[in-house]
Amino acid sequence: MTQYDDVAAAARIVALAMTRGKSPARSGEYARLVRRFDTEPDFAQLVRKVAQGFDLTVQEVHPQAGLILATTTETDFAVSVTDLMPNAENRPLYLLAHLAIASRAFPRPEDLDDDEHVARVSVQKVDEDVRAYATVLERRATAADEDTDPPASSPGLEGLWRAYLRRNPTGRTDKGRTPRSATYALVRKAFTHLEQRGFVRATSEEEGGTYATNVLYRLHIRDQAAREMLQELAALGVAALPHHDAPLPSEAPEQPDATDHGMLPDSAPAT
């Protein structure tokens, strides 16, 4: 095998990693390249250099999920919340739905390191989680007679919990569809985007739609997604809600700062 063959193989594994639906379990070629990455340091370094050429970084390689790539600020392959949710009013709630999905999928820090961990998460349960904590935060603010007006630096931004509670979970338009403003629709959209990227698969229509997570989603949350979502929420002036297993009203801790991991396990890296 020549050096040119090695370069082609390195480019091929990066291409497979960027192709939706590809995994070592479904592709003998991909599995062979993953083994080469694991056993040949020179090849692994070549793969990293090829990824670098696309303004990507190699997070790790996994026998089930394959090559895990992360975007950099310079890459054209990154997808921002603005791309996924053009409606600016819905962006904080959409990101909050993603945080709630991650929190329910991985309620314990050790779940993020367990290859056998498969979570089944529904639109209804995610919506219930957010509403439960939104209610707690609103009651605490009312009891303390706190000022819930938007901060001077973000005059158009209301308290996140108030914005969520004001929305109906579901409903029907004249055409029999769920309104886009309904919180079920926002959560479902978050699940749809995860499904399109191969992070979850739909298992049933129960509870507004139920989805199963996979290894790729676990690694994505552990290594990158959590910090990026928290950064985007912070940029929008929003602090993450606490973990859904945290104590309720009388025992609830203060709402975490936007730099805290909040709903996400402490093992998720921060940027």
Secondary structure as the mmCIF struct_conf table of DSSP 4:
data_model
#
loop_
_struct_conf.conf_type_id
_struct_conf.id
_struct_conf.beg_label_comp_id
_struct_conf.beg_label_asym_id
_struct_conf.beg_label_seq_id
_struct_conf.end_label_comp_id
_struct_conf.end_label_asym_id
_struct_conf.end_label_seq_id
HELX_RH_AL_P HELX_RH_AL_P1 GLN A 3 ALA A 17
TURN_TY1_P TURN_TY1_P1 MET A 18 MET A 18
BEND BEND1 THR A 19 THR A 19
TURN_TY1_P TURN_TY1_P2 ARG A 20 GLY A 21
TURN_TY1_P TURN_TY1_P3 PRO A 24 ARG A 26
HELX_RH_AL_P HELX_RH_AL_P2 GLY A 28 THR A 39
HELX_RH_AL_P HELX_RH_AL_P3 PRO A 41 GLY A 53
TURN_TY1_P TURN_TY1_P4 PHE A 54 ASP A 55
STRN STRN1 LEU A 56 HIS A 62
TURN_TY1_P TURN_TY1_P5 PRO A 63 ALA A 65
STRN STRN2 GLY A 66 THR A 71
TURN_TY1_P TURN_TY1_P6 THR A 73 GLU A 74
BEND BEND2 ASP A 76 PHE A 77
HELX_RH_AL_P HELX_RH_AL_P4 VAL A 81 LEU A 84
HELX_RH_3T_P HELX_RH_3T_P1 ALA A 88 ASN A 90
HELX_RH_AL_P HELX_RH_AL_P5 ARG A 91 ALA A 105
BEND BEND3 ARG A 108 ARG A 108
HELX_RH_3T_P HELX_RH_3T_P2 PRO A 109 ASP A 113
TURN_TY1_P TURN_TY1_P7 ASP A 115 GLU A 116
STRN STRN3 ARG A 120 SER A 122
HELX_RH_AL_P HELX_RH_AL_P6 VAL A 123 ALA A 143
TURN_TY1_P TURN_TY1_P8 ALA A 144 ASP A 145
BEND BEND4 ASP A 149 ASP A 149
HELX_LH_PP_P HELX_LH_PP_P1 PRO A 150 PRO A 151
TURN_TY1_P TURN_TY1_P9 ALA A 152 SER A 153
TURN_TY1_P TURN_TY1_P10 PRO A 155 GLY A 156
HELX_LH_PP_P HELX_LH_PP_P2 LEU A 157 GLY A 159
HELX_RH_AL_P HELX_RH_AL_P7 LEU A 160 ARG A 166
BEND BEND5 ARG A 167 ARG A 167
BEND BEND6 PRO A 169 PRO A 169
TURN_TY1_P TURN_TY1_P11 ASP A 174 LYS A 175
BEND BEND7 GLY A 176 GLY A 176
HELX_LH_PP_P HELX_LH_PP_P3 ARG A 177 PRO A 179
TURN_TY1_P TURN_TY1_P12 ARG A 180 SER A 181
BEND BEND8 ALA A 182 ALA A 182
HELX_RH_AL_P HELX_RH_AL_P8 THR A 183 GLN A 196
TURN_TY1_P TURN_TY1_P13 ARG A 197 GLY A 198
BEND BEND9 PHE A 199 PHE A 199
STRN STRN4 VAL A 200 SER A 204
BEND BEND10 GLU A 205 GLU A 205
HELX_RH_3T_P HELX_RH_3T_P3 GLU A 206 GLY A 208
STRN STRN5 THR A 210 THR A 213
HELX_RH_AL_P HELX_RH_AL_P9 VAL A 215 HIS A 220
HELX_RH_PI_P HELX_RH_PI_P1 ILE A 221 ALA A 225
HELX_RH_AL_P HELX_RH_AL_P10 ALA A 226 ALA A 235
TURN_TY1_P TURN_TY1_P14 LEU A 236 GLY A 237
HELX_LH_PP_P HELX_LH_PP_P4 ALA A 239 HIS A 243
TURN_TY1_P TURN_TY1_P15 HIS A 244 ASP A 245
BEND BEND11 ALA A 246 ALA A 246
HELX_RH_3T_P HELX_RH_3T_P4 PRO A 249 GLU A 251
HELX_LH_PP_P HELX_LH_PP_P5 ALA A 252 ASP A 257
TURN_TY1_P TURN_TY1_P16 ALA A 258 THR A 259
BEND BEND12 ASP A 260 ASP A 260
TURN_TY1_P TURN_TY1_P17 GLY A 262 MET A 263
BEND BEND13 LEU A 264 LEU A 264
TURN_TY1_P TURN_TY1_P18 ASP A 266 SER A 267
BEND BEND14 ALA A 268 ALA A 268
#
